[in-house]
Amino acid sequence: MTYELDAATWSTPVSPGVRSVELTAEWNTPAGTANGGYLLAILVRAALEESDKPDPLSVAVTYLKPTTPGPAVVTVTPVREGRRVSTFTVVLSQGGTPITHGVVSLHDADLAGAKQHLDEVPPALPAPEDGVDPMAGFPPELVPAVARRYTTRHATVPGWLAGAPSGDPTAHFWIRPVDGRPVDAFAAGAIVDAYPPVLADLGELASSTIQLTVHFWRRFTAEWVQMEVVTHRTVDGFHDEDVRLWDPEGRIVATSRQIALLA
């Protein structure tokens, strides 16, 4: 089976370090532009295809301008290909104009070592099968395209979706691709930007990502991951957003931070 995320992020090699990709509107935000996590996943996938390293370690992406559905080109340029870590610049362009710029570092998790120190645990949540689908009852045409790519389960319906913003820009829930694709580190890179801005619980929903950095902490596969999304500060029209992902065993698997523009 070809899953939606894999089909939407696949790029075809054209020449060494150059790949073609077809951007789809199926991952668009309410603004009508491609979701940042979807674009990040395209860059990571292209780097993985051009490298002998099998695992993403980090990616820092700057979104330069909005995309449009249709053909695009991904250019992967090695910065340093080391024994433990290889780093690449990856640029997505349309019409000869760069639209998304990333720095992607890859490694081999089998060579990463075994030392551990963790001081964070996931918030308590009901199991996914006992959770609430906050989109239940919404007509599909009212659900943004990117939100239709994922299934979430919450302890309760978020205040902003119930018409009563809570005033707390924080969310905790389970999430997975809607087509049942297992969640791995690659999918985690898309998932960290999958949820609507938690500023919705402050009455603000229109937000555009400017820069997004993701750290991948382990190789894993899970049916669901637990996601925490928090905005700590909103200043002069910009806001941050921090994300943590845990697997069902309570192990941290990915973290991210972004700065975004309030539209």
N, C-alpha and C positions, 0 to 999 in steps of 0.2 A: 504494500500500500504506500502511495506517495501522500504524505501529509501536507496540509496547507502551507505551513511555514517553510517546509523544504522546497516545495514547488515555487513559492513566491520569492525565495531568496536565491535560487540557483542562477548562476551566471555561466555563460558559455565561453570557453577560451577562444580568443581571437589571435593573439600572438603572445609571446612571453610577457607576463605581467599585465596583460590587457584582456579584459573579459566584457562581454555584452550581457545585459540584463534587461528584462521587460518589467517596468514598474506597474503595479496594479492598483486600482482604486479600492480593492477589497480590504486594504489596510489603512484607509483614510480616516482622519480625525473629523470631528464636526466642522472644522474649518475647511474641509475639502482638500487637505494636503496629507501626504504620507506620514504615518505615525513614526516618531523618532526611533522607537525600538525596532520597528520593521527595517528602517534604513540602517541602523546599527548592525542588525543581523546580516544584512547583505554584505557589509564591509567585512565582518568577522568571517563569514562563509568564504568570501573571496580569498582572504588571507590564508585560511586553512587549506584551501585548494591549491594555493601556490607555495605551500611550505611543507616540510616533512614533520613539523611539530603537530601533534594531534589535539591539543587542548588549549582553549583560550585562557589567558592569565589576566590581561587587562585590556581595556579599550577606552580611548578618550575621543569623543566625536564632537565636532563643531558643525552646526547646521547653518549654512551660509545663505540659502534662499529656499523658498518652497519648491517642491517637485511637482511634476505633472505626470499622469499616467502615460506610459509609452516607453520607447527604447531609451536606454542609458548605458554609459560605459563606466566600468570599474577599473581603475589603474592601481596595481599593487607594486610598490617599490620597496625593496629590502633596505633597511637602515643598518641593521647588524644581525647576522645569522650566527648565533652562538651555540655552544654545546647545551646549555641549560635553557636559555631564553632567546628567541628570535623576535625582532621588532620590525614592523613595516609601516610605512605610510600608505593609506588606502584612500583614494579619492573617487567619489561618485560624481559623474558629470552628465549633463544633458545639453545637446546643441553646442558642445565644445566649452561649456561654462561649468566650472566646479560648483556643486550644490551642497555636498557633504564631504567633510574632511575628517579622517580618522587616523589615529596612531594605535596600532594593534600589536600587542605582545602575546606570543604563543609559547607553550612549553610542552613537556611530556610529563604528565602527572605521575607516571611510574618512577620518574627520577627525582621527584620533589622532596623526598625525605619523609620522616614520620613525626617530627616534633610538633607538639600541640600546646596551645595556651588559649583558652576561650573564657570570656567573662560575660557572655550574653546568652540568654535563653529566650525562646520564643514566647510570646504572650499566650495565655491559655485560650483555646478556642474549642468549640464543639467539633467533632469529627466532620469531615465534609458531608457524609450522608445524613448528618443531623443538622446541618446548617440551612440557611435561608438563601434562596436565589433572589437577589434584589431586583432582577429584571423580569421576574415572572409576571405575566399579565401585560407587559409593555408590547405594543404592536411593533413588529420587526422594523418597520419603516422609521420608527422613532429612535431606534438604537443605532448609534454610529457604527460604521463598517468595522472599525478596529475592535469595538466592544463585542461584535458578533463572532470574533475569532477566538474568544476565550469564555470559559465558564468560571464563575466565582461562587463561593459559598461563605456567607457571613453569619455571625452570631445573631444579628438583628439587621433590619433594613437601615442603611445609612440615613441620617436625618435629612440630608439635602434631597435624596430621592423620594422621601416621604413628604417633601414640601415644608420641612421644618429644619433648616440648617442648625447643626448642634453648636457651632462656635468653636469646635475643636478640630483643627486640620490634621487629623490622624485617622488612619484606617488599618484594620487587621482582618485578614480573610484568607481563605484558600483559593488557589487559582490553578487552572490547567488549560491547555488548548482545547477548543470545543470539539475537535475531531478525535480526541483521545490520544494525540501524540504524546509519548512519554516526555517528561520534562528532563532535560539534561542541561549542561552548562551552556551549550549553544542557545537552546530555547530560553534559558534564564536571561540572556542578553536582550531578547525581545520583550520578555515579560516585565522587566523592571520599569518599562515605560508604557505598560499596557493599560493601567488604571487611570480614570479621569483625575484631574488635579484635585487633591484633597482640600484645596482652597474653596471648593464648592460648599464645604461646611462653614465657610466665612462669607458665602454669597457671591463668590467669584468662580466662574467656570472656564472662561476663555483664557487659555495660556498656551504659549508657544515655546518649545525648548530651544535654548541657544547653545548650551554645551551640556554633554552628558558623559560621565565617567563611570565605568563598571569595573569592579574587581571580582574575579571568579576564584572561589576558595577551594574547590575540590571537583574531581570528576565524580559524577553521580547520575543516577537515573531514578525517577520517581513518577508516580501517577499524578500526584498533587504536590504543590509547594505552598508553604505558608508565607504570606507577604505582609510586611508592615510598611506603610507609606506615611511619612511625616513631613510637614512643612514647618520649619522653625522660625523663619523670618521672611517678611515681605517689606521691601524698602524701595521707595521711589519707582514703583512700577515693575520691579523685578522680584522674584521669589526663588527660594531654594526648595528642593524636595529630596529627601533621603529615603532610600528603600533598603530593606533587608529581606532576604529570602532564606527560609529554612526548609530542609526536607522533612518528611514525616517522622524521622527519627530525632528531630530537634537539632540537627547539625546545620550550622550556617553554610550556605552554598554560594551566595553572591550578595554583594552590596553595591549600591550606586548612589551618586549624588549628581543633581543637575541644577543649573540655573536657568530660569525661564522668564519670559516676558509676558506680563499681563496684557492681553489684547484689549 
